[in-house]
Amino acid sequence: MTPTPLRDFVTAVTREMDPPRPEAELLTAVRGHLEALVARDDWLPDELAQPDPRHYRQYLLHADPLERFSVVSFVWGPGQQTPVHDHTVWGLIGMLRGEELSQPYGFDAQGRLRPQGAALRLRPGQVEAVSPTLGDIHQVRNAHDDRVSISVHVYGANIGAVKRSVYAADGSPKPFVSGYSNDWLPNLWDRSRQPA
């Protein structure tokens, strides 16, 4: 494993942060860098690619010191999935290994949360965007029941500390803060483990 692609990606995204610009422009720029990162699968350290038998893992790969963006690897065991959830910030999901299914959700005229269209299947090298302006609520699952899948996500904040929501079947939100799975390292950016 070589860390160079990840280091180059973080450097490129850091440069994209200044000066601030409209979300659409930033997403286009960062998408190109993420596509280049997930086009190869020789850089993610094994310790940040380990599944858990019970639930997916979210490993912090980098948090910008000013919390303008963060980079995480999502590691999905066979058949694992998220609850329906939102992000509240922009995000890009790049598929590194295996495949994911992402089902968008939205509220109908009566305020009920409903699936919106067909689930999107992400394959290695593909990148998808989420944000409050593009569509921010979805449910994601490993498309495989017999192997691990891994995606790399970039968010416009320190996502492990962002207050966001998971949604019940009736559409009611429940607040949560995801934190990170890297509990063997001291993590300056994981505010979920610090007193409020």
C-alpha positions as CSV (number, residue, x, y, z in Angstrom):
1,M,0.0,0.0,0.0
2,T,1.2,3.5,-0.8
3,P,-0.3,6.6,0.8
4,T,0.7,8.9,-2.0
5,P,-2.7,8.9,-3.9
6,L,-4.5,9.8,-0.7
7,R,-2.0,12.5,0.2
8,D,-2.2,13.9,-3.3
9,F,-6.0,13.9,-3.1
10,V,-6.1,15.7,0.3
11,T,-3.6,18.3,-1.1
12,A,-5.8,18.9,-4.2
13,V,-9.0,19.2,-2.2
14,T,-7.4,21.6,0.3
15,R,-6.4,23.8,-2.6
16,E,-10.0,23.7,-3.9
17,M,-11.3,25.2,-0.6
18,D,-9.8,28.7,-1.3
19,P,-11.3,30.9,-2.3
20,P,-14.9,29.8,-1.3
21,R,-17.1,29.3,-4.3
22,P,-20.6,28.0,-5.2
23,E,-21.4,24.4,-4.2
24,A,-21.9,23.3,-7.8
25,E,-18.4,24.5,-8.9
26,L,-16.8,22.9,-5.8
27,L,-18.5,19.6,-6.4
28,T,-17.4,19.5,-10.0
29,A,-13.8,20.2,-9.0
30,V,-13.6,17.7,-6.1
31,R,-15.5,15.1,-8.1
32,G,-12.6,15.0,-10.6
33,H,-10.0,14.4,-7.8
34,L,-12.2,11.7,-6.2
35,E,-12.6,9.9,-9.5
36,A,-8.8,9.8,-9.9
37,L,-8.4,8.5,-6.3
38,V,-10.9,5.7,-6.6
39,A,-9.7,4.7,-10.1
40,R,-7.0,2.7,-8.4
41,D,-7.2,0.4,-5.4
42,D,-3.6,0.2,-4.0
43,W,-3.5,2.9,-1.4
44,L,-6.1,2.2,1.4
45,P,-4.3,0.7,4.4
46,D,-5.6,-2.6,5.5
47,E,-6.5,-1.4,9.0
48,L,-8.8,1.2,7.5
49,A,-10.5,-1.5,5.3
50,Q,-11.6,-3.9,8.0
51,P,-15.3,-4.8,8.2
52,D,-17.3,-5.5,11.4
53,P,-19.6,-8.5,11.5
54,R,-22.4,-6.5,13.0
55,H,-22.5,-3.1,11.2
56,Y,-20.7,-1.0,8.6
57,R,-17.7,1.1,9.7
58,Q,-16.8,4.7,9.0
59,Y,-13.0,5.3,9.2
60,L,-11.6,8.8,9.2
61,L,-8.9,9.1,6.6
62,H,-8.4,12.9,6.9
63,A,-10.1,15.9,8.6
64,D,-9.2,19.3,7.4
65,P,-7.9,21.3,10.4
66,L,-10.5,24.1,9.6
67,E,-13.2,21.4,9.3
68,R,-14.0,22.5,5.7
69,F,-14.0,18.9,4.6
70,S,-13.4,15.3,5.7
71,V,-12.5,12.1,4.0
72,V,-13.7,8.7,5.2
73,S,-13.7,5.1,4.1
74,F,-17.0,3.3,4.5
75,V,-16.5,-0.5,4.9
76,W,-19.5,-2.6,4.3
77,G,-19.7,-6.3,5.4
78,P,-21.9,-8.6,3.4
79,G,-25.5,-7.3,3.2
80,Q,-25.0,-4.4,5.6
81,Q,-26.9,-1.2,5.2
82,T,-27.5,2.2,6.8
83,P,-30.8,3.4,8.1
84,V,-32.5,6.1,6.0
85,H,-30.4,9.2,6.8
86,D,-29.4,12.7,5.8
87,H,-26.1,14.6,5.7
88,T,-26.9,18.3,6.0
89,V,-23.7,19.1,4.0
90,W,-22.5,18.4,0.5
91,G,-20.9,15.0,0.0
92,L,-19.3,12.9,-2.8
93,I,-19.3,9.1,-2.7
94,G,-16.6,7.3,-4.7
95,M,-16.8,3.5,-5.1
96,L,-13.4,1.8,-4.5
97,R,-14.1,-1.9,-4.1
98,G,-17.3,-4.0,-4.5
99,E,-20.6,-2.2,-5.2
100,E,-23.2,-0.2,-3.3
101,L,-26.9,0.5,-3.8
102,S,-28.1,4.0,-2.8
103,Q,-31.9,4.5,-2.6
104,P,-32.9,8.2,-2.6
105,Y,-35.8,9.3,-0.4
106,G,-37.9,12.4,-0.4
107,F,-41.1,13.7,1.3
108,D,-44.4,13.5,-0.6
109,A,-47.2,16.1,-0.5
110,Q,-48.5,14.7,2.8
111,G,-45.0,15.0,4.4
112,R,-44.4,11.2,4.3
113,L,-40.9,10.0,3.5
114,R,-41.0,7.8,0.3
115,P,-38.4,6.2,-2.0
116,Q,-37.7,8.4,-5.0
117,G,-37.1,6.4,-8.2
118,A,-34.8,3.3,-8.5
119,A,-31.8,2.7,-6.3
120,L,-28.5,3.8,-7.9
121,R,-25.8,1.1,-8.2
122,L,-22.3,2.4,-7.7
123,R,-19.5,0.4,-9.2
124,P,-15.7,0.9,-8.7
125,G,-14.5,4.2,-10.1
126,Q,-18.0,5.8,-10.1
127,V,-18.8,8.9,-8.0
128,E,-22.2,10.2,-6.8
129,A,-23.1,13.5,-5.1
130,V,-25.5,14.3,-2.2
131,S,-26.4,17.6,-0.6
132,P,-29.4,19.5,0.7
133,T,-29.7,21.2,-2.7
134,L,-29.3,18.0,-4.8
135,G,-31.1,15.5,-2.6
136,D,-29.8,14.6,0.8
137,I,-31.8,11.7,2.2
138,H,-31.0,8.1,1.2
139,Q,-30.4,4.6,2.4
140,V,-27.2,2.8,1.3
141,R,-26.4,-0.9,1.4
142,N,-23.7,-3.3,0.2
143,A,-24.9,-4.7,-3.1
144,H,-23.2,-8.0,-2.3
145,D,-24.3,-10.6,0.3
146,D,-21.1,-12.5,0.1
147,R,-18.2,-10.0,0.2
148,V,-17.0,-6.6,1.5
149,S,-17.5,-3.4,-0.4
150,I,-15.6,-0.1,0.3
151,S,-16.4,3.4,-0.7
152,V,-14.6,6.7,-0.1
153,H,-16.7,9.7,1.0
154,V,-15.7,13.4,1.0
155,Y,-18.0,15.7,3.0
156,G,-18.1,19.5,3.3
157,A,-17.6,19.4,7.0
158,N,-16.2,17.1,9.8
159,I,-18.9,14.6,9.1
160,G,-18.2,12.6,12.3
161,A,-19.2,15.6,14.4
162,V,-22.2,16.9,12.3
163,K,-25.6,16.7,13.9
164,R,-27.9,15.1,11.4
165,S,-30.9,12.6,11.3
166,V,-31.9,9.1,10.7
167,Y,-35.6,8.6,9.7
168,A,-38.2,6.1,10.9
169,A,-40.6,4.4,8.5
170,D,-43.2,7.2,9.2
171,G,-40.6,9.9,8.2
172,S,-40.0,11.2,11.7
173,P,-36.4,12.2,12.3
174,K,-34.1,11.1,15.1
175,P,-31.0,13.2,15.7
176,F,-27.6,11.4,15.6
177,V,-23.8,12.2,15.4
178,S,-22.0,9.4,13.6
179,G,-18.5,9.7,15.1
180,Y,-15.8,7.5,13.6
181,S,-14.7,3.8,13.8
182,N,-11.0,4.7,14.4
183,D,-11.2,4.2,18.1
184,W,-7.6,2.9,18.4
185,L,-6.1,6.3,17.5
186,P,-6.5,9.7,19.3
187,N,-8.7,11.8,17.0
188,L,-8.6,15.5,17.4
189,W,-11.7,15.9,15.2
190,D,-14.0,13.3,16.7
191,R,-16.2,15.7,18.9
192,S,-18.8,12.9,19.4
193,R,-16.5,11.5,22.1
194,Q,-16.0,14.8,23.9
195,P,-18.4,16.5,26.4
196,A,-20.6,19.1,24.9
